[in-house]
Structures are given as structure tokens and as C-alpha cells.
């Protein structure tokens, strides 16, 4: 489970992020991103359509996306809102494939900041 500070919950925030129209896609996911100026942590929203499957499958997909994101949270630029939209193929994908898909989108969107070595 993502901590509350990392969750994008309000419908208004989802609308702003979608309206920004900055997105990237691969066969499993679409990533929408929106840069905000006054944010202390990245916020992540996940959208899974009923086309993916029943509630059990949709929840499983959401849990897998959240888990894949957890290792990247400290590395993601703090001023962004991100929305991951699941595509139909994700219902049959393994966790490794979802993890690779998330990583691919974050790298392509240049969301991962370089960590300083200490």
C-alpha cells in the first residue's frame, strides 16, 4: 500500500493531470504526468478499466503496479503527479513484466532523478 502522501485521490487532480496531455505508453501501461510547483512528494494514481477483467483481476493489477512503483518512489522527481492507466494486455502479464513496463515509462518520461552518492 502506498502511503497517503504518495496517492492521487481527488477527481479534480486526475482531471488536471489528464488535461495536461503529456503521456507515454507501452503495451501494458499508459503514463500521464503533470508538473506541479508546490509539492513535496510525487503522487501516483492508478486507473484500471472494467475491460481488464473482474474486480479480483483489477485489484490484483493495481496492487502489482503499486508494488512496482514502491522501489522508485525515492527516485521520482517530487513535483509530479503521475497516473498509470492499465491496458488490456496487463491482465495476463506477470509481475516482472509490469515492473519492467513501469521502469520503462519512468525512464522515458525522465521522471527519475539522479541520486547523489553519499
C-alpha positions in Angstrom: 0.0 0.0 0.0 1.3 3.4 -0.9 1.3 6.0 1.9 -1.4 8.6 1.7 1.2 11.3 0.8 2.0 9.4 -2.4 -1.6 8.8 -3.5 -3.5 10.9 -6.1 -7.1 10.6 -4.9 -9.2 13.7 -5.9 -11.1 13.6 -9.1 -10.0 17.2 -9.7 -6.3 16.2 -9.6 -7.0 13.3 -12.0 -8.7 15.8 -14.4 -5.8 18.3 -14.2 -3.3 15.5 -15.0 -5.3 14.1 -17.9 -5.9 17.7 -19.3 -2.1 18.3 -19.3 -2.0 15.7 -22.2 1.6 14.7 -21.6 1.7 10.9 -21.9 3.8 8.0 -22.8 2.7 4.4 -23.5 3.9 0.9 -23.9 1.9 -2.3 -24.5 0.9 -2.7 -20.8 0.5 0.8 -19.4 0.0 4.5 -20.3 1.6 7.1 -18.1 0.2 10.6 -17.8 2.3 13.2 -15.9 1.7 16.7 -14.7 4.3 19.1 -13.2 3.2 21.0 -10.1 5.3 23.6 -8.4 4.3 23.2 -4.7 4.7 19.6 -4.0 6.8 17.7 -1.5 6.3 14.2 -2.8 5.2 12.6 -6.1 1.6 11.5 -6.2 0.6 8.4 -8.1 -2.9 7.5 -9.4 -3.8 4.2 -10.9 -6.7 3.6 -13.3 -7.9 0.1 -14.3 -10.9 -0.3 -16.6 -13.5 -3.0 -16.3 -12.3 -4.2 -19.7 -9.3 -5.7 -17.9 -11.4 -8.2 -16.0 -13.5 -8.7 -12.9 -12.8 -6.9 -9.6 -10.3 -9.6 -8.5 -8.2 -9.1 -11.6 -8.4 -5.3 -11.5 -7.4 -5.2 -7.8 -4.5 -7.6 -8.5 -3.3 -5.3 -11.3 -3.5 -2.2 -9.1 -1.6 -4.0 -6.3 1.1 -5.1 -8.7 1.5 -1.5 -10.2 1.7 -0.1 -6.7 4.4 -2.6 -5.7 6.4 -2.0 -8.8 6.3 1.8 -8.0 7.4 1.4 -4.4 11.1 0.9 -5.2 11.1 4.0 -7.5 9.3 6.4 -5.1 12.5 7.9 -3.5 14.0 8.4 -7.0 11.0 10.1 -8.7 11.0 13.9 -9.0 8.9 15.3 -6.3 7.0 17.9 -8.2 5.0 15.5 -10.4 1.6 13.9 -10.4 1.6 10.6 -12.3 -1.3 8.4 -13.5 -0.9 4.9 -14.7 -3.6 3.6 -16.9 -3.7 -0.1 -17.4 -4.1 -1.6 -20.9 -6.0 -4.8 -21.7 -2.8 -6.9 -22.0 -1.8 -6.2 -18.4 -4.4 -8.7 -17.1 -2.3 -11.6 -18.2 1.1 -10.1 -17.5 3.5 -11.3 -14.8 4.8 -9.0 -12.1 8.2 -8.8 -13.7 6.6 -7.6 -17.0 4.6 -5.0 -15.1 7.7 -3.9 -13.2 9.7 -3.6 -16.4 6.9 -1.6 -18.0 6.7 0.9 -15.1 10.5 1.3 -15.2 10.4 1.8 -19.0 7.8 4.6 -18.7 9.5 6.4 -15.8 12.9 6.4 -17.7 11.3 7.6 -21.0 9.4 10.4 -19.2 12.6 11.4 -17.4 10.9 11.2 -14.0 13.8 9.5 -12.2 16.2 12.0 -10.7 19.8 11.2 -10.3 20.6 10.2 -6.7 23.6 11.8 -5.1 26.3 9.5 -3.8 27.0 9.9 -0.1 
